Amino acid sequence: MSHIVENPADGKYLSNLPLALKALFTGYILVIGLGLLMAGGQILLTHGQADGKPGLSIDDIVYSYYGNRTGSTLENKLNGSMKANATVEERATMIKWARNGADETEWQNTIQPIVNQKCAACHSNMPTLTNIADFKIMQKIAEVDEGVEISSLTRVSHIHLFGIAFIFFFIGYIFSKAQGVHPYWKAALIFTPFAFLMIDIASWWLTKFDPNFAWLVIFGGFGYSLASTVMIVVSLYQMWVMDWIKARKTV
Ligand code: HEC
């Protein structure tokens, strides 16, 4: 009685995988799903705030990658979320200083006293805030805002490509064992996230140089999230729910 009969179909489809593999695939899918949600939250909290308003908009993406080239970060902030922290005259003085090239002597004579009095309470005490009481840092903030730097774009791009390719590889591999999906559809769905990942990365670079491509960033991210969600849901369903529903119907 102790020998186990091998079913030739065992392991071919998700529904009849050995329990150990189901556990492995399910654990992986759940953690990746949680990771995707966190990634979404992170995007809302970083890029989503770029235009000073909550929620992700085209402007946020333009500001993050292309920058707000109408002026320096300092000028944009003094006209935006930092407006209430200085008087009209003080703001005008600082903006004029930034536009004229952020001269160091003028910094010492007129700008630093304003910063120490009006800004330093937050900006040189809180470790998470840019220390604008430091001239070198302030000088960068006073340059025209050209968005993300090329060096950080190359870094983030390659981390993203390598890391996310792994995620899609395993999600695609698990989904390749689904049943009842036409082979063409299955192949297309497995390839889709990789295609959108390339579109996504390309769109960062295009937006860096031309703000009109910002919509493509949203399109790329949306595309691979949707394709992976479909594969995740179908895989979980076929591993755990499908047979159970069939069994209930035949009773
Ligand atoms: C009450 C605390 C507080 C004061 C006072 C304050 N700031 Fe800020 N500042 C913040 C916070 C919080 C942020 C980040 C959120 C944001 O960008 O709106 C910020 C962000 C900034 C940024 C963007 C920095 C970056 O790296 O992108 C600039 C520039 C800035 N402040 C300038 C100023 C100037 C100039 C003053 C003085 C006139 C000032 N702030 C006074 C809290 C403060």
Boltz pocket constraint, residues with backbone or C-beta under 6 A from the ligand:
constraints:
  - pocket:
      binder: B
      contacts: [[A, 73], [A, 74], [A, 77], [A, 78], [A, 81], [A, 82], [A, 85], [A, 86], [A, 114], [A, 115], [A, 118], [A, 119], [A, 120], [A, 121], [A, 122], [A, 123], [A, 129], [A, 130], [A, 132], [A, 141]]
      max_distance: 6.0
